[in-house]
Amino acid sequence: MSRLLVPVGSCSEAFELAPVLRACRDEGWHVDCAWFGDAAGLRDAAELGLPPVARHGTPPPATSPALRYAAAAAFAADLLEPTPPTVVLTCGHGTMARAAGAVFHQEGVPVLRANAGQRAHDASHDERRRATADHAAAHWCVGSDLQRLELLREGLPAARIHDTGSLLPRALAALPPPAPVPPFVWLALEHAAAQADADTLKSLLANLADLARRHGLPVHAAAPGLAPALERLGLSLPAGFTLTSNLTARGQLDAARRARLIVTDSAGYQELAAVTGVPCLLAAHATARPETVRAGGSSLVGPGGAGLAAALPDALQRPRAASPYEDGTLPLVRVLAALREPATGQPIAPPAAAALPNDGDHTGRTLGDDEVALAAVAIRSGTLNSTRGRFVTEFERRFAQWLGRRHAIACNSGSMAVHAAIAALGLRAGDEVITTPITDMGALTPILYEGGVPVFADVDPRTLNVTAATIAAQLTDRTRAIVVTHLFGLPCDLAPILALAEARGLPVIEDAAQAFGATIGPRKVGTFGAMAAFSLQQGKHITCGEGGIVATDDDALARRLFLFVNKAWGYGDAKPDHTFPALNGRLGEVAGAVALAQLPKLDRVVRRRREVAAALAQQLAAVPGLTLPGDPAYGTHSWWKFPFFVDARRLDGGAPALGRRMQQAGVHCVPRYIQKPAFECALFQHWQSSPVTALPLQHNPRGAGPQPPFARAQYPGAVRALDEVVVLPINERYRPDDVAHVAAVIAAAARDLDRG
């Protein structure tokens, strides 16, 4: 018979685990419970459903945490005798859970953590204990997708993290319903941080007393956490408070279930409130259960209860929020069954190969505590609009300084950055803007919206960038500007393009959305044209989710750019007016705060991407049939992606076949990058179907010529480039083993396709 060992050190652990242990016994497990605590606590645990314990360890009285931990570890080591258990199940973050996890994990006994991944990000002692207990395990059960994400962020293997749900629903269902009582507020403070400062605690109690009295609600306060703090700080409870010092653990649980409202700093009470539907206010800025806030069941009021005045009435009127938790008892039992020895059950499969870092989530992004801290400051300021805030303005100033330009104007997307630059030119209907057929549509539709006609120049088939020669082939007397896109972070050969533009008196706009930190000679890309547009979208070198910024040295253009993202309203002007048609394209303060925290990391991100690209190129150098990218003679690449080219004469099926094999091996890539040149998209093929596309051509001779105006035969470079390119996402979080894995997959796929 398989032996399940469950070390327990608190009443809350006992309560949540009791239904699990009953279900495991029904499944044929031999369940051994071990209690590490005093006898009174064990009686409370038994009242909450904990079955009789096989071993009972007593902590040394009034000792330091280190001595208590040592005693718990010694007790756990004794549990290895006479024979080690098949599986150990731990729960909670107390001394027993941490010590038992460490001891058994070190001995090679599978340790399963229930309720893993709970993080408050508050740098407290409790937070460190949570992480320590979780990491001393081999498998983890989580109650929500956010808890799973926390463990993934900390590097734990995805294959061993199991979304099971909360243990509270079944545990609560096993209790008889509490007797109804008149409504009251339940105050449960458990953590020292919430009770360390006399003024903060006094403020919380006074604010809560005042608001509860206004709503006709008495306040019942849990004694175990609060009573010692009141005595230590010399405080007394306000009128209307009752200190429930005579309640057992079961009595406190029933009080929380009866409450009209719970005010707490406890993650456990927060989850209980979400499961039972009782509104919950959190007396801490950080929370270990953000999913309850997301679901609408909890609100943060902060230390001292500063936010109580607004949050308490709202909580009392709020309809019951749906619980974000599924019942996790039986799913957890199924995970335990999979951990049994092969003779008695199905073992859990070994972890799959780690996924490659992905810029779509934390694995490939530099987002972290700096961004959280500045976003929190922005939110707490109460000013989220950039016209009155300071984060967007500061980001603009620092970005201009980093780039080396006089002005930088932030906006809500890279597309808006391009749009603002086009709008600043003051085009007339039918004016032509030369651009590339290999770009995002967000860089093309702004031309149409400003009445211009996008005119496509072909690209070099090995750089995928426009050239002076391909631009010159498209110049007419209607040309008013040139947009050059530094695709994938590879700078265009600008010197001849700028000479051509200067000779014709044409402004150049640099679309540098993918080229942060790329250089031409000693200067950064984005400092050559009249204006330069950058993107802060999720996958760019730095990000705030969605955002953009456009830079210039020209004061008049800067004024036009500023007006365009502000509905053409001159904030700060003596007599502001809406001087031309424009949109609200502003970046918000929270996004600005994130962007500001990202900016100091930018040079490091670019440097790391260059290292990754160099390592990839080196390891792929001998693979037949590939043409690899690199730095141009005139500058340096900044590697938004790693595009390489496949010779179909050497590798059977060319880029599509190689790309499919890479994808089948778990290496994401994009053969062709875009499926067709931009001029073949429906909006250019059927330009008369929308006034946005119809009106510019009605004022341009191309509208009377052959339709559609641009044809594939005119663009051999773009056609060849798309046929042969495979675009490999890379990012700054790639490790040497990631590079080696990707290179090995590409090399193996090329060998399979090699015609010899």
TIMAR-616159 format. One record per residue (C-alpha): residue number from 0; x, y, z. Coordinates in Angstrom, 1 decimal, m for minus. Example, Ala and Ser with C-alpha at 12.3 -4.5 7.8 and 13.67 -1.06 7.14 Angstrom:
<rs>
0|12.3|m4.5|7.8
1|13.7|m1.1|7.1
</rs>
This chain:
<rs>
0|0.0|0.0|0.0
1|1.3|3.5|m0.9
2|2.1|5.7|2.1
3|1.2|9.3|2.0
4|2.8|11.4|4.7
5|1.2|14.8|5.6
6|3.1|17.0|8.0
7|0.8|19.7|9.5
8|1.8|22.7|11.6
9|m1.3|24.9|11.7
10|m5.1|24.8|12.0
11|m5.6|26.4|8.6
12|m3.5|23.6|7.0
13|m5.5|21.0|8.9
14|m8.8|22.4|7.8
15|m7.9|22.6|4.1
16|m6.2|19.2|4.0
17|m8.9|17.2|5.9
18|m11.1|16.5|2.8
19|m8.0|15.6|0.8
20|m6.9|13.0|3.4
21|m10.4|11.5|3.5
22|m10.4|11.2|m0.3
23|m6.9|9.7|m0.3
24|m8.0|7.0|2.2
25|m10.9|6.2|0.0
26|m8.5|5.8|m2.9
27|m6.5|3.2|m1.0
28|m3.6|5.3|0.4
29|m2.2|4.6|3.8
30|m2.3|8.2|5.2
31|0.0|9.2|8.1
32|m0.5|12.7|9.6
33|2.3|14.3|11.6
34|1.5|17.3|13.8
35|4.2|19.8|14.8
36|2.7|22.1|17.4
37|1.2|22.3|20.9
38|m1.6|20.2|22.2
39|m4.2|23.0|22.2
40|m3.5|23.6|18.5
41|m3.9|19.9|17.8
42|m7.3|19.9|19.5
43|m8.4|22.8|17.3
44|m7.1|21.0|14.2
45|m9.1|17.9|15.1
46|m12.2|20.0|15.5
47|m11.6|21.3|12.0
48|m11.4|17.7|10.6
49|m7.8|16.6|10.9
50|m7.8|12.8|11.4
51|m5.8|11.3|14.3
52|m2.0|11.9|13.9
53|0.6|9.2|13.9
54|3.4|11.4|15.3
55|3.3|14.5|17.4
56|6.2|16.9|17.7
57|6.3|19.8|20.1
58|8.3|23.0|19.2
59|10.7|24.2|21.9
60|9.0|27.0|23.9
61|9.9|30.7|23.2
62|12.8|30.0|21.0
63|14.2|31.8|18.0
64|12.9|31.0|14.5
65|16.2|29.3|13.7
66|15.9|26.9|16.7
67|12.2|26.3|15.9
68|13.1|25.4|12.3
69|15.9|23.1|13.5
70|13.5|21.3|15.7
71|11.0|20.9|12.9
72|13.7|19.6|10.6
73|14.8|17.0|13.2
74|11.1|15.9|13.6
75|10.8|15.6|9.8
76|13.9|13.5|9.6
77|12.5|11.1|12.2
78|9.5|10.6|9.9
79|11.8|8.9|7.4
80|11.8|5.9|9.8
81|11.1|3.0|9.7
82|10.6|3.4|5.9
83|10.4|6.6|3.8
84|6.9|7.5|2.6
85|5.9|7.2|m1.1
86|4.8|10.8|m1.3
87|4.9|13.8|1.0
88|2.1|16.4|0.8
89|2.8|19.8|2.3
90|0.5|22.8|2.7
91|0.9|26.3|4.1
92|4.1|28.3|4.7
93|4.9|27.6|8.3
94|8.0|26.1|9.9
95|6.8|22.5|9.5
96|6.0|22.9|5.8
97|9.3|24.5|5.0
98|11.4|22.1|7.1
99|9.6|18.9|5.9
100|9.8|20.0|2.3
101|13.5|20.6|2.5
102|14.2|17.3|4.4
103|12.2|15.0|2.1
104|13.1|16.8|m1.1
105|16.8|16.3|m0.2
106|16.2|12.6|0.5
107|14.6|12.1|m2.9
108|11.1|11.6|m1.7
109|8.5|13.2|m4.0
110|7.1|16.3|m2.3
111|3.9|17.8|m3.6
112|3.0|21.3|m2.5
113|m0.6|22.3|m2.2
114|m1.5|26.0|m2.4
115|1.7|26.9|m4.1
116|2.5|30.1|m6.0
117|1.0|32.5|m3.5
118|3.0|35.7|m3.7
119|2.3|39.3|m2.4
120|5.5|40.9|m3.7
121|5.9|42.9|m0.5
122|9.5|41.8|0.5
123|8.2|40.7|3.8
124|9.3|37.7|5.9
125|6.0|36.0|5.1
126|6.8|36.4|1.4
127|10.2|34.8|1.8
128|8.7|31.9|3.7
129|6.2|31.3|0.9
130|8.9|31.1|m1.7
131|11.1|28.9|0.5
132|8.3|26.4|1.1
133|7.4|26.2|m2.5
134|10.9|25.6|m3.8
135|11.5|22.7|m1.4
136|9.2|20.5|m3.5
137|9.2|18.6|m6.8
138|5.6|19.1|m7.8
139|3.1|22.0|m7.2
140|m0.6|22.4|m7.1
141|m1.9|25.9|m7.7
142|m5.3|27.5|m7.3
143|m5.3|30.0|m10.1
144|m3.5|30.9|m13.4
145|m1.8|33.8|m11.6
146|m0.3|31.4|m9.0
147|0.9|29.2|m11.8
148|2.5|32.3|m13.5
149|4.4|33.1|m10.3
150|6.0|29.7|m10.2
151|6.9|29.9|m13.9
152|8.5|33.3|m13.3
153|10.7|31.7|m10.6
154|11.9|29.1|m13.0
155|10.0|26.0|m11.9
156|9.2|23.5|m14.6
157|5.8|23.9|m16.2
158|5.2|20.1|m16.6
159|5.2|19.8|m12.8
160|2.8|22.7|m12.0
161|m0.8|21.5|m11.8
162|m3.8|23.8|m12.0
163|m6.0|22.1|m9.4
164|m8.0|24.8|m7.7
165|m8.7|25.8|m4.1
166|m9.0|23.3|m1.2
167|m11.4|25.6|0.6
168|m14.7|24.9|m1.2
169|m14.9|21.3|m0.2
170|m13.5|22.0|3.3
171|m16.2|24.6|3.9
172|m18.9|22.4|2.4
173|m18.1|19.7|5.0
174|m19.0|22.1|7.8
175|m22.6|22.7|8.9
176|m23.8|26.2|8.1
177|m23.2|28.7|10.9
178|m26.2|30.0|12.8
179|m27.5|33.3|11.5
180|m26.6|36.4|13.5
181|m27.1|40.2|13.1
182|m24.6|41.6|10.5
183|m21.1|42.6|11.7
184|m17.7|43.4|10.4
185|m15.0|40.8|11.0
186|m11.5|42.2|11.5
187|m8.7|39.6|11.2
188|m5.1|40.9|11.3
189|m2.5|38.3|11.3
190|0.8|39.8|10.1
191|3.2|41.8|12.2
192|3.8|44.3|9.4
193|0.2|45.5|9.7
194|0.5|46.0|13.5
195|4.1|47.1|13.9
196|3.4|50.9|14.0
197|1.1|52.3|16.6
198|m0.1|55.3|14.5
199|m0.9|53.0|11.5
200|m2.9|50.5|13.6
201|m4.6|53.3|15.5
202|m5.6|54.9|12.2
203|m7.0|51.7|10.8
204|m9.1|51.0|13.9
205|m10.4|54.5|14.1
206|m11.3|54.7|10.4
207|m13.0|51.3|10.6
208|m14.9|52.2|13.7
209|m16.2|55.4|12.2
210|m17.4|53.8|9.0
211|m18.9|50.8|10.6
212|m20.8|53.0|13.0
213|m22.2|55.0|10.1
214|m23.5|51.8|8.6
215|m24.8|50.4|11.8
216|m22.4|47.5|12.0
217|m20.5|46.4|15.1
218|m16.9|45.2|14.6
219|m15.8|41.8|15.9
220|m12.0|41.5|16.0
221|m10.0|38.2|16.0
222|m7.9|38.2|19.2
223|m4.9|36.0|18.3
224|m3.3|38.5|16.0
225|m4.6|41.7|17.4
226|m4.6|41.3|21.2
227|m0.8|41.1|21.5
228|m0.3|44.1|19.3
229|m2.7|46.2|21.3
230|m0.9|45.4|24.5
231|2.6|45.9|23.0
232|1.6|49.3|21.5
233|m0.5|50.5|24.5
234|m3.7|50.9|22.4
235|m7.3|50.2|23.2
236|m10.1|49.2|20.9
237|m12.6|52.0|19.8
238|m16.2|51.9|20.9
239|m18.2|49.4|18.9
240|m15.4|46.8|18.8
241|m15.5|43.4|20.4
242|m12.3|41.3|20.9
243|m13.3|37.7|20.4
244|m10.7|36.2|22.7
245|m12.8|33.1|23.6
246|m13.2|31.7|20.1
247|m11.5|28.5|19.0
248|m10.1|28.2|15.5
249|m13.4|26.7|14.4
250|m15.2|29.6|16.1
251|m13.1|32.2|14.2
252|m13.8|30.4|10.9
253|m17.5|30.4|11.6
254|m17.3|34.1|12.5
255|m15.7|34.9|9.1
256|m18.5|32.9|7.4
257|m21.2|34.8|9.2
258|m19.7|38.3|8.6
259|m21.2|40.9|6.4
260|m17.7|42.2|5.6
261|m14.1|41.0|6.3
262|m11.3|43.4|6.8
263|m7.9|41.6|6.9
264|m4.3|41.4|6.0
265|m4.4|37.6|5.7
266|m4.2|35.8|2.4
267|m6.1|32.9|3.9
268|m9.1|35.1|4.9
269|m8.9|36.7|1.5
270|m9.3|33.4|m0.3
271|m12.0|32.3|2.2
272|m14.0|35.5|1.5
273|m13.7|34.9|m2.3
274|m15.1|31.3|m1.9
275|m17.9|32.3|0.4
276|m18.8|35.5|m1.4
277|m18.2|37.7|1.7
278|m16.9|41.1|0.6
279|m13.3|41.6|1.6
280|m11.1|44.7|2.2
281|m7.4|44.3|2.4
282|m5.4|46.3|4.9
283|m2.2|46.0|2.9
284|m0.9|47.4|m0.4
285|0.3|44.0|m1.5
286|m1.9|40.9|m1.7
287|m1.1|37.2|m2.1
288|m4.4|36.6|m3.9
289|m4.6|39.1|m6.8
290|m7.1|36.8|m8.5
291|m9.7|37.8|m5.9
292|m9.2|41.5|m6.7
293|m9.5|40.7|m10.4
294|m12.7|38.8|m9.8
295|m14.2|41.8|m8.0
296|m14.5|40.2|m4.5
297|m11.6|42.0|m2.8
298|m10.4|45.6|m2.7
299|m7.2|47.0|m1.2
300|m7.5|49.8|1.3
301|m3.9|49.9|2.4
302|m2.2|50.3|5.8
303|m4.1|52.6|8.1
304|m7.3|52.1|6.2
305|m6.8|55.2|4.0
306|m9.0|53.8|1.4
307|m11.8|52.6|3.7
308|m14.0|55.6|3.2
309|m14.5|54.8|m0.5
310|m14.2|51.0|m0.4
311|m16.4|50.0|2.5
312|m19.7|51.5|1.3
313|m18.9|50.1|m2.2
314|m18.2|46.6|m0.8
315|m21.5|46.6|1.1
316|m23.5|47.5|m2.0
317|m21.5|45.3|m4.4
318|m23.3|42.2|m5.8
319|m21.7|38.9|m4.8
320|m18.6|38.3|m7.0
321|m18.1|34.9|m8.6
322|m15.3|32.9|m6.9
323|m12.2|32.7|m9.0
324|m11.5|29.2|m7.6
325|m12.5|25.8|m8.7
326|m12.8|23.0|m6.1
327|m9.3|21.6|m6.1
328|m9.6|18.6|m3.7
329|m10.2|15.8|m6.2
330|m7.8|17.2|m8.9
331|m5.1|17.2|m6.2
332|m5.9|13.6|m5.3
333|m5.5|12.7|m9.0
334|m2.0|14.3|m9.0
335|m1.1|12.3|m5.9
336|m2.3|9.1|m7.7
337|0.0|9.9|m10.6
338|2.9|10.2|m8.1
339|2.6|6.7|m6.8
340|5.1|4.0|m7.8
341|4.6|2.6|m11.3
342|3.4|m0.7|m9.9
343|0.4|1.0|m8.2
344|m0.4|3.8|m10.5
345|0.6|6.0|m13.4
346|3.7|8.1|m12.8
347|3.8|11.7|m13.8
348|5.6|12.1|m17.1
349|9.0|13.7|m16.9
350|9.1|17.4|m17.6
351|9.1|18.4|m21.2
352|12.1|20.3|m22.6
353|11.8|23.9|m21.3
354|10.0|26.2|m23.7
355|12.1|28.9|m25.4
356|11.9|32.4|m23.9
357|9.0|34.2|m25.4
358|8.5|37.9|m25.6
359|4.8|37.4|m25.3
360|5.2|36.7|m21.5
361|7.6|37.0|m18.6
362|10.0|34.4|m20.0
363|11.3|36.8|m22.7
364|10.7|40.2|m21.1
365|12.7|42.3|m18.7
366|9.5|43.5|m16.9
367|9.9|43.2|m13.1
368|9.8|45.0|m9.8
369|11.0|48.4|m11.2
370|8.0|48.5|m13.5
371|5.6|47.4|m10.7
372|7.0|50.1|m8.4
373|6.6|53.0|m10.8
374|3.2|51.8|m12.0
375|2.1|51.6|m8.4
376|3.3|55.2|m7.8
377|1.3|56.4|m10.8
378|m1.9|54.6|m9.7
379|m1.6|55.8|m6.1
380|m1.1|59.3|m7.3
381|m4.7|59.2|m8.7
382|m3.5|61.0|m11.9
383|m3.6|58.6|m14.8
384|m3.8|61.1|m17.6
385|m0.5|62.3|m19.0
386|m1.7|65.9|m19.5
387|m1.5|66.3|m15.7
388|0.9|63.5|m14.7
389|4.6|63.3|m14.8
390|5.7|59.9|m15.9
391|5.0|60.3|m19.6
392|6.7|63.7|m19.7
393|9.7|62.3|m17.9
394|9.8|59.3|m20.3
395|9.7|61.7|m23.3
396|12.6|63.8|m21.8
397|14.8|60.8|m21.0
398|14.1|59.0|m24.3
399|15.1|62.1|m26.3
400|18.3|62.3|m24.2
401|19.0|58.6|m24.8
402|18.4|58.9|m28.6
403|20.1|62.2|m29.0
404|17.3|64.3|m30.3
405|15.8|67.6|m29.1
406|12.2|66.4|m28.9
407|10.3|63.2|m28.2
408|6.5|62.9|m28.1
409|5.0|59.7|m26.7
410|1.7|58.3|m27.9
411|m0.4|55.2|m27.5
412|1.0|52.9|m30.3
413|3.7|52.6|m32.8
414|1.1|53.1|m35.5
415|0.1|56.4|m33.9
416|3.8|57.4|m33.9
417|3.9|56.9|m37.7
418|0.5|58.6|m38.1
419|1.7|61.7|m36.1
420|4.8|61.9|m38.2
421|2.8|61.7|m41.5
422|0.3|64.2|m40.2
423|3.1|66.6|m39.2
424|4.0|66.9|m42.9
425|0.6|68.5|m43.8
426|0.0|66.4|m46.9
427|m2.6|67.5|m49.5
428|m5.0|65.0|m51.1
429|m3.2|62.8|m53.6
430|0.3|63.5|m52.4
431|2.6|60.5|m52.6
432|4.7|59.0|m49.8
433|7.2|56.3|m50.8
434|7.4|53.4|m48.4
435|8.1|49.6|m48.3
436|5.8|46.7|m49.2
437|7.2|44.6|m46.3
438|5.9|46.3|m43.2
439|3.1|46.3|m40.7
440|m0.1|47.8|m41.9
441|0.0|50.3|m39.1
442|2.8|52.1|m40.9
443|0.8|52.3|m44.2
444|m2.8|53.3|m43.3
445|m1.7|56.6|m41.6
446|m0.6|57.8|m45.1
447|m4.1|57.0|m46.4
448|m5.9|58.7|m43.4
449|m3.9|61.9|m44.1
450|m5.0|61.9|m47.8
451|m1.8|60.5|m49.2
452|m1.1|57.7|m51.6
453|1.4|55.0|m50.3
454|3.8|54.3|m53.2
455|5.8|51.1|m52.7
456|9.5|50.9|m53.4
457|11.0|47.4|m53.9
458|13.5|46.0|m51.4
459|16.9|44.4|m51.4
460|16.1|40.7|m51.3
461|18.8|40.1|m48.7
462|18.1|43.0|m46.3
463|14.4|43.4|m46.9
464|15.0|47.2|m46.8
465|14.3|49.8|m49.4
466|17.3|51.3|m51.1
467|18.2|54.6|m52.8
468|17.8|52.9|m56.2
469|14.4|51.4|m55.5
470|13.1|54.7|m54.1
471|14.4|56.6|m57.1
472|12.5|54.3|m59.4
473|9.2|55.5|m57.7
474|9.8|59.2|m57.5
475|7.2|61.5|m59.3
476|6.3|65.1|m59.2
477|3.7|64.1|m56.6
478|6.2|62.6|m54.1
479|6.2|64.5|m50.8
480|8.1|62.3|m48.4
481|10.0|59.0|m47.9
482|9.4|56.5|m45.1
483|12.3|54.1|m44.5
484|11.7|51.1|m42.4
485|14.7|49.6|m40.6
486|13.3|46.1|m40.7
487|14.1|43.6|m37.9
488|16.6|46.1|m36.5
489|18.8|46.2|m39.6
490|19.4|49.8|m40.5
491|18.8|50.9|m44.1
492|21.7|52.2|m46.1
493|20.7|55.8|m45.4
494|23.6|57.8|m46.8
495|22.5|57.5|m50.5
496|18.8|57.7|m49.5
497|19.4|60.9|m47.6
498|21.4|62.4|m50.5
499|18.5|61.5|m52.9
500|16.0|63.1|m50.6
501|18.0|66.2|m50.0
502|18.4|66.7|m53.8
503|14.6|66.5|m54.2
504|13.8|68.5|m51.0
505|11.9|65.5|m49.5
506|11.7|64.8|m45.8
507|12.6|61.3|m44.6
508|10.7|59.6|m41.8
509|12.5|56.7|m40.1
510|10.3|53.9|m39.0
511|12.5|52.6|m36.3
512|9.8|50.5|m34.5
513|12.1|47.5|m34.7
514|15.4|49.2|m34.5
515|16.0|50.6|m31.0
516|19.8|51.0|m30.6
517|20.8|50.1|m34.2
518|23.5|52.4|m35.5
519|24.8|53.9|m38.7
520|28.4|54.9|m38.0
521|28.5|56.5|m34.6
522|24.9|57.6|m34.6
523|21.8|55.8|m33.5
524|19.1|55.0|m36.0
525|16.3|57.5|m35.5
526|18.6|60.6|m35.6
527|18.9|60.9|m39.4
528|15.5|61.7|m40.7
529|13.3|64.7|m40.1
530|11.3|62.5|m37.7
531|11.6|58.9|m36.4
532|8.9|56.7|m35.0
533|9.4|53.9|m32.5
534|7.0|51.3|m31.0
535|6.6|50.2|m27.4
536|4.4|47.3|m28.3
537|4.6|44.0|m26.4
538|7.3|42.4|m28.5
539|9.6|45.3|m29.1
540|13.0|45.9|m27.4
541|11.3|47.7|m24.5
542|7.6|47.7|m23.9
543|4.7|49.1|m22.0
544|2.2|46.7|m23.8
545|1.0|49.3|m26.3
546|2.7|52.6|m27.0
547|4.9|54.6|m29.3
548|7.2|57.6|m29.4
549|8.2|59.9|m32.2
550|11.3|62.1|m32.2
551|12.6|65.1|m34.1
552|15.0|68.0|m33.8
553|12.7|70.5|m35.6
554|10.7|72.7|m33.2
555|7.9|73.3|m35.7
556|7.5|69.6|m36.4
557|7.6|68.8|m32.7
558|4.7|71.3|m32.2
559|2.7|69.5|m34.9
560|3.5|66.1|m33.4
561|2.4|67.2|m29.9
562|m0.9|68.7|m31.3
563|m1.7|65.6|m33.3
564|m1.7|63.2|m30.3
565|m3.7|65.8|m28.3
566|m6.7|66.4|m30.6
567|m4.8|69.5|m31.9
568|m5.5|71.2|m28.6
569|m2.6|73.3|m27.4
570|m2.4|72.4|m23.7
571|m0.6|75.3|m22.0
572|m1.3|77.8|m24.8
573|m2.7|81.2|m23.9
574|m5.7|80.7|m26.2
575|m5.8|77.0|m27.2
576|m8.0|75.9|m30.0
577|m8.5|72.8|m32.2
578|m6.5|73.9|m35.1
579|m6.7|70.9|m37.4
580|m8.3|67.4|m37.4
581|m6.5|65.2|m35.0
582|m7.0|62.3|m32.6
583|m6.5|61.6|m29.0
584|m3.3|59.5|m29.2
585|m1.9|60.1|m25.8
586|0.0|57.5|m23.7
587|m1.5|57.0|m20.2
588|0.5|57.5|m17.0
589|0.6|53.8|m16.0
590|2.0|52.9|m19.4
591|4.4|55.8|m19.2
592|5.6|54.6|m15.8
593|6.3|51.2|m17.2
594|8.1|52.7|m20.2
595|10.2|54.9|m17.9
596|11.3|51.8|m15.9
597|12.1|49.9|m19.1
598|14.3|52.7|m20.6
599|17.4|52.1|m18.4
600|17.4|48.5|m19.5
601|17.3|49.2|m23.2
602|21.1|49.3|m23.9
603|21.5|46.0|m22.0
604|18.7|44.5|m23.9
605|20.2|45.4|m27.3
606|23.7|44.3|m26.2
607|22.3|40.9|m25.1
608|20.3|40.4|m28.3
609|23.5|41.1|m30.3
610|25.2|38.4|m28.3
611|22.4|35.9|m28.9
612|22.4|36.7|m32.7
613|26.2|36.3|m32.9
614|26.1|33.0|m31.2
615|23.3|31.8|m33.4
616|25.1|32.9|m36.6
617|28.3|31.1|m35.4
618|26.5|27.9|m34.7
619|24.6|27.9|m38.0
620|27.6|29.0|m40.1
621|28.3|25.5|m41.4
622|24.6|24.5|m42.2
623|24.2|24.2|m46.0
624|21.5|26.1|m47.8
625|21.3|29.0|m45.4
626|22.2|32.7|m45.8
627|22.6|34.3|m42.4
628|22.1|37.9|m41.4
629|24.8|40.1|m39.9
630|25.8|43.7|m39.3
631|26.0|45.9|m42.4
632|29.4|47.5|m43.3
633|28.0|50.9|m42.4
634|26.5|50.1|m39.0
635|25.2|47.7|m36.4
636|22.0|45.6|m36.2
637|19.8|45.6|m33.1
638|18.1|42.3|m33.7
639|14.4|42.6|m33.2
640|14.2|39.2|m34.9
641|16.7|36.9|m36.5
642|15.8|36.5|m40.2
643|17.7|34.0|m42.4
644|17.3|32.9|m45.9
645|16.8|29.4|m47.3
646|18.0|28.3|m50.7
647|15.3|26.0|m52.2
648|17.8|24.7|m54.7
649|19.8|23.1|m51.8
650|17.1|22.4|m49.2
651|14.0|20.6|m50.6
652|10.9|22.7|m50.1
653|12.9|25.8|m49.1
654|11.8|28.2|m46.4
655|8.3|26.8|m45.8
656|9.5|23.2|m45.4
657|12.3|24.2|m43.1
658|10.0|26.4|m41.1
659|7.4|23.6|m40.7
660|10.1|21.3|m39.3
661|11.3|23.9|m36.9
662|7.7|24.4|m35.7
663|7.2|20.7|m35.3
664|10.3|20.5|m33.1
665|8.9|23.3|m30.9
666|10.9|26.2|m32.3
667|8.5|28.9|m33.2
668|9.3|30.7|m36.5
669|7.5|32.6|m39.2
670|8.3|31.6|m42.8
671|7.8|34.6|m45.2
672|7.3|37.0|m42.3
673|4.2|38.4|m44.0
674|2.2|36.2|m46.4
675|2.2|38.7|m49.3
676|3.5|42.2|m50.1
677|1.4|44.9|m48.5
678|0.0|46.1|m51.9
679|m1.7|42.7|m52.4
680|m3.8|43.2|m49.2
681|m7.5|43.7|m49.8
682|m7.6|47.3|m48.9
683|m5.1|48.2|m51.7
684|m6.7|45.7|m54.2
685|m10.2|47.2|m53.6
686|m9.3|50.8|m53.0
687|m12.7|52.1|m54.0
688|m14.5|50.3|m51.2
689|m13.6|52.8|m48.5
690|m13.4|56.6|m48.6
691|m10.1|56.3|m46.7
692|m8.5|54.6|m49.7
693|m10.7|56.0|m52.5
694|m10.2|59.8|m51.8
695|m6.4|59.9|m52.1
696|m6.4|58.1|m55.4
697|m9.2|60.3|m56.8
698|m6.7|63.2|m56.5
699|m3.8|61.3|m58.0
700|m3.1|60.2|m61.6
701|m2.6|56.6|m60.4
702|m6.3|56.5|m59.7
703|m7.0|56.7|m63.5
704|m4.3|54.2|m64.5
705|m4.3|50.4|m64.4
706|m5.9|48.9|m61.3
707|m4.8|47.9|m58.8
708|m1.9|50.5|m59.1
709|0.8|48.1|m57.9
710|1.6|44.6|m59.2
711|3.8|41.8|m58.1
712|5.9|41.8|m61.2
713|7.2|45.3|m60.3
714|8.7|44.0|m57.0
715|11.1|41.0|m57.7
716|13.1|41.8|m54.6
717|10.2|41.7|m52.2
718|8.8|38.6|m53.8
719|12.1|36.8|m53.5
720|12.7|37.9|m50.0
721|9.4|36.7|m48.8
722|9.8|33.4|m50.6
723|13.2|32.7|m49.0
724|13.1|34.2|m45.5
725|12.4|32.4|m42.2
726|12.0|34.8|m39.3
727|13.2|33.4|m35.9
728|12.1|35.3|m32.8
729|14.9|35.9|m30.4
730|15.1|38.0|m27.3
731|17.4|39.1|m24.5
732|16.4|36.2|m22.2
733|17.9|33.5|m24.5
734|20.5|31.4|m22.7
735|23.4|29.6|m24.2
736|21.4|26.3|m24.1
737|18.5|28.0|m25.8
738|20.8|29.1|m28.6
739|22.3|25.6|m28.9
740|18.9|24.0|m28.9
741|17.6|26.3|m31.7
742|20.7|25.8|m33.8
743|20.5|22.1|m33.4
744|16.9|22.0|m34.5
745|17.6|24.1|m37.6
746|20.7|22.1|m38.5
747|18.8|18.8|m38.1
748|15.9|20.1|m40.3
749|18.4|21.3|m42.9
750|20.1|17.9|m43.0
751|16.8|16.2|m43.5
752|15.9|18.5|m46.4
753|19.4|18.6|m48.0
754|19.4|17.6|m51.7
755|23.2|17.0|m51.4
</rs>
